[in-house]
Amino acid sequence: MIQEFRDFIAKGNVMDMAVGIIVGAAFTAIVSSLVGDIINPIIALFTGGIDFSGWFYALDGNEYASLEAATEAGAPVFAIGKFVMAVINFLIIAFVVFMLVKMVNRIKDAAAKKEQEAPKEEAPKGPTELDLLVEIRDVLKARG
């Protein structure tokens, strides 16, 4: 059983998947920072700093000054603003990831194009079929 587990772990696919998850987690931190620290402040400049996260509806019918106050009071709430902000952040993150993937694909395509354009060493040219036939003819004439 332990040997089977070792074999399973040693397979390339498992190791590739582990590396992918680790790199993905690090990449998530980078993209989240890019969106939260750079893109959202720029968007806030154009929208006047609108933040939907404070938009909520208390289901108990009472009025609360903030979502935190309603939560502390134990009131059931629809945190509509948090959902809207999550959707907006998702769309921004998805767009940033799309642009990054597009850039990486462009770089890969350029590298592949350079590889294709690189002159390949030609094999030394041998005699053509016509040259061989002429040589055979000449040999047969000399014998005959």
C-alpha positions as CSV (number, residue, x, y, z in Angstrom):
1,M,0.0,0.0,0.0
2,I,2.8,2.4,0.9
3,Q,4.7,1.5,-2.3
4,E,1.5,2.2,-4.4
5,F,1.2,5.6,-2.7
6,R,4.9,6.4,-3.4
7,D,4.3,5.4,-7.1
8,F,1.2,7.6,-7.3
9,I,3.0,10.6,-5.8
10,A,6.1,10.0,-8.0
11,K,4.0,10.2,-11.2
12,G,4.7,13.3,-13.2
13,N,1.0,14.3,-13.4
14,V,0.6,14.6,-9.6
15,M,3.8,16.6,-9.3
16,D,2.7,18.9,-12.2
17,M,-0.7,19.4,-10.6
18,A,0.9,20.3,-7.2
19,V,3.2,22.8,-8.9
20,G,0.3,24.2,-10.8
21,I,-1.7,24.7,-7.6
22,I,1.2,26.3,-5.8
23,V,1.9,28.7,-8.6
24,G,-1.8,29.4,-9.0
25,A,-2.1,30.4,-5.4
26,A,0.8,32.8,-5.8
27,F,-0.6,34.1,-9.0
28,T,-4.0,34.7,-7.3
29,A,-2.2,36.9,-4.7
30,I,-0.6,38.9,-7.5
31,V,-3.9,39.4,-9.4
32,S,-5.8,40.2,-6.3
33,S,-3.2,42.9,-5.4
34,L,-3.3,44.2,-8.9
35,V,-7.1,44.5,-8.8
36,G,-7.4,45.8,-5.2
37,D,-4.4,48.0,-5.0
38,I,-4.1,49.4,-8.6
39,I,-7.2,48.9,-10.7
40,N,-10.0,49.5,-8.1
41,P,-8.5,52.9,-7.0
42,I,-8.4,54.0,-10.6
43,I,-12.0,53.0,-11.1
44,A,-12.9,54.8,-7.8
45,L,-11.5,58.0,-9.3
46,F,-13.9,57.8,-12.2
47,T,-17.0,56.7,-10.2
48,G,-16.5,59.1,-7.3
49,G,-15.4,56.4,-4.8
50,I,-18.7,54.5,-4.9
51,D,-18.6,51.4,-2.7
52,F,-21.6,49.1,-2.9
53,S,-20.5,47.0,0.0
54,G,-22.6,49.0,2.5
55,W,-25.8,48.4,0.6
56,F,-27.9,46.0,2.6
57,Y,-31.5,45.2,3.5
58,A,-32.4,44.2,7.1
59,L,-35.0,41.4,7.1
60,D,-36.2,42.2,10.6
61,G,-37.7,45.5,9.5
62,N,-35.5,47.7,11.7
63,E,-33.2,50.5,10.4
64,Y,-29.5,50.1,11.0
65,A,-26.7,52.7,10.4
66,S,-24.4,50.1,8.7
67,L,-24.2,46.5,7.7
68,E,-21.8,45.9,10.7
69,A,-24.4,47.4,13.1
70,A,-27.1,45.1,11.7
71,T,-24.8,42.1,11.9
72,E,-23.8,42.9,15.5
73,A,-27.5,43.2,16.4
74,G,-28.0,39.7,15.0
75,A,-30.4,40.9,12.4
76,P,-30.8,38.7,9.3
77,V,-29.7,40.8,6.3
78,F,-29.4,40.6,2.5
79,A,-25.9,42.0,1.9
80,I,-26.7,43.0,-1.6
81,G,-23.8,45.4,-1.8
82,K,-21.2,42.7,-0.9
83,F,-22.6,40.5,-3.7
84,V,-22.5,43.3,-6.2
85,M,-18.9,44.1,-5.2
86,A,-17.9,40.4,-5.5
87,V,-19.4,40.3,-9.0
88,I,-17.6,43.5,-10.0
89,N,-14.3,42.2,-8.6
90,F,-14.8,38.9,-10.4
91,L,-15.3,40.6,-13.7
92,I,-12.2,42.8,-13.2
93,I,-10.1,39.8,-12.1
94,A,-11.4,37.7,-15.0
95,F,-10.5,40.5,-17.5
96,V,-7.0,40.9,-16.0
97,V,-6.4,37.2,-16.2
98,F,-7.7,37.2,-19.8
99,M,-5.3,40.0,-20.7
100,L,-2.4,38.2,-19.0
101,V,-3.2,34.9,-20.8
102,K,-3.5,36.8,-24.0
103,M,0.0,38.4,-23.5
104,V,1.6,35.0,-22.6
105,N,0.0,33.4,-25.7
106,R,1.4,36.3,-27.9
107,I,4.9,35.7,-26.4
108,K,4.6,31.9,-27.0
109,D,3.4,32.5,-30.6
110,A,6.3,34.9,-31.3
111,A,8.8,32.3,-29.9
112,A,7.2,29.6,-32.0
113,K,7.3,31.8,-35.1
114,K,11.0,32.5,-34.6
115,E,11.7,28.8,-34.2
116,Q,9.9,28.1,-37.5
117,E,11.7,30.9,-39.3
118,A,15.1,29.8,-38.1
119,P,16.9,28.3,-41.2
120,K,17.2,24.5,-40.8
121,E,20.4,22.9,-41.9
122,E,19.8,21.3,-45.2
123,A,21.0,17.8,-45.7
124,P,23.8,17.5,-48.2
125,K,22.3,17.3,-51.6
126,G,23.0,14.1,-53.4
127,P,22.6,13.4,-57.1
128,T,19.2,13.8,-58.6
129,E,17.3,11.0,-60.2
130,L,18.3,12.3,-63.6
131,D,22.0,12.3,-62.6
132,L,21.7,8.7,-61.5
133,L,20.0,7.6,-64.7
134,V,22.7,9.3,-66.8
135,E,25.4,7.6,-64.8
136,I,23.8,4.2,-65.2
137,R,23.5,4.8,-68.9
138,D,27.1,5.7,-69.2
139,V,28.2,2.6,-67.2
140,L,26.1,0.4,-69.4
141,K,27.5,2.0,-72.6
142,A,31.1,1.5,-71.3
143,R,30.4,-2.3,-70.8
144,G,28.6,-2.9,-73.9
